Amino acid sequence: MPRHYVLRLRTATASNKGRYCKHPLIPSLMLFTLWLNYAINTETGVTILIVEQKVREVLDICKRVYSIKLGKVAFEGSPDDLRKNKHKLKELFL
């Protein structure tokens, strides 16, 4: 079994016209995938790096958060630290 892996979620897919379209099942599949990975981490201890733009959903299952902005770590801390710092949350993700 691997000790760690990277999960890249695609919550929107590009159409052939360059616009983003959303499939109606994507939110449900994303939540299922996140919770499945949470269970894998909890049961096996495997480290999972989740690359995702939907921060609120990911914060619910993470133990640690790293935000990278312009190639540098702009935030490192617990999900609660980030939730409490509304200014930092806006700066990083809006």
PyMOL commands that set and color helices and strands:
alter all, ss='L'
color gray80, all
select helices_A, chain A and resi 26-44+55-59+79-84+86-93
alter helices_A, ss='H'
color red, helices_A
select strands_A, chain A and resi 4-8+13-14+20-21+47-51+65-69+72-77
alter strands_A, ss='S'
color yellow, strands_A
deselect
rebuild
show_as cartoon
